[in-house]
């Protein structure tokens, strides 16, 4: 066993071969999650069977203080704000680290998430929950998938991958994984709480986010193999 592996055993978990395996696992998991959500949305079965009960429970238990907090949270995760935020993060990253590839990949993945959400909404055309169950301002376009959620999922997952795959440490893995799970849960919950989406919408977005992460990992590994890290 080499000295470098002894000093940082986590780095062995991020070899190109293992990254491809992670990509395949993300692709399979993401596809399974999306398909389950899609079928549930169409047939009102499986996870789709809880769409209406969850919405009814939320509407019954809303509190003014929580409503104000959720409105603020969902506003900060709008697709437009996420794109602007990603541009700022990518620009700062490029300047501080004197590199261009990872910032470009991050921006591209976030842009792909936004485009995927817009296209699928139009193609699938699933309606949102009734306006009577929404908190103003009302959203009346299509519902499936959640653009706020998929944008957040992709942003957090790709940042975590790019940070942890280059210089992995236990602390970084813990912070990135904790932030990712918490961030996704908060944004998805805000969309459900405000009555803008069904459960199947946010679950589908998580699945799509995993698929886009898989694509980002494969592209990153191919570029790194050809041009270096």
Secondary structure, DSSP 8 states (H G I E B T S, - for coil): --HHHHH-GGGGGGSHHHHHHHHHHHHHHHHHHHHHHHHHHHHS-GGGGGHHHHHHHHHHT--HHHHHHHHHHHHHT-HHHHHHHHHHHHHHHHHHHT-SHHHHHHHHHHHHHHHHHHHHHHHH----S-GGGS-SS---S--SS-HHHHHHHHHHHHHHHHHHHHS--HHHHHHHHHHHHHHHHHHHHHHHHTTS--HHHHHHHHHHHHHHHHHHHHHHHHHHHHH--
